[in-house]
Amino acid sequence: MADTLADEIVAITQEAGALAMARWRTDFRRWDKSPGNPVSDIDLEVDALLHARLSALDPAAGWLSEETADSAARLSCKRLWVVDPIDGTRDYLRGRPGWSVSVALVDGSVPVVGVLDAPARSEVWRAVRGQGATRNGVALRASDRTDLAGARVPTDALPKADRDLVVVDKPNSIALRIAMVASGEADLVATARWGNEWDIAAAALIATEAGATITDALGGALAFNTAKAEAFGILATAPGIYAAAAARLRERASAR
């Protein structure tokens, strides 16, 4: 049953990705919802498509999306769709490929299906709780790194205190950066600021199912369908470096 449902979610997410891809690098309206927070007509079109298709697939599930006004009604739902129509909007607007459509189905407070469609990268990421994670059908496994020094981080630049780490290519999509840890292409992704559930729900399941360790910035377990729909930071790592990375991040996060 879970596989059949996951297949349907993948198909819907890919339909949304195809819509976004067809309009990528074309003319469309774009604006800032708030300073430094861009959005476009395409975000809204993809959101509407996902809302219609996913709600038809599971009408009893609540809805949480970056591009839809939130409603407290979702808190009474056992299941919840958690969606970012275009995660990495900045890359989408700049014509860069580091964006994805992110869809998760949460049951209780736990993601049970997670899908990322990144059509500009020809990638479909998928995870079902307890059944592993794949990219384009190939099973994923986090890296076996055990030394924090030399760990690969998808970022633009490292602060001086982290110069023992190694910069790798950074997609604007935080979901794709977390997925890089799942695939073993990166060893560490960390943030120490409040973020939204829709940015991480699908990717968190993909990382977990690939054997990575993922928590909030203070080492707490992630929970979804919370009242504020936020988490304080993210730490996603290869399991062998989690303790060292958590110790480094905790000191900084605690000071905020």
Buried (B, 14 or more C-beta within 10 A) or exposed (E): EEEEBBEBBBEBBBBBBBBBBEBBEEEEEBEEEEEEEBBBEBBBBBBBBBBEBBBEBBEEBBBBBBBBEEEEEBEEBEBBBBBBBBBBBBBBBEEBBBBBBBBBBBBEEBBBBBBBBBBBBEBBBBBBBEBBBBBEEEEBBBBEBEEBEEBBBBBEEEEEEBEEBBBBEBBBBBBBBBBBBBBBBBBBBBBBEEBBBBBBBBBBBBBBBBBBBBBBBBBEEBEBBEEEBEBBBBBBBBBBBBEBBBEBBBEBBEEE
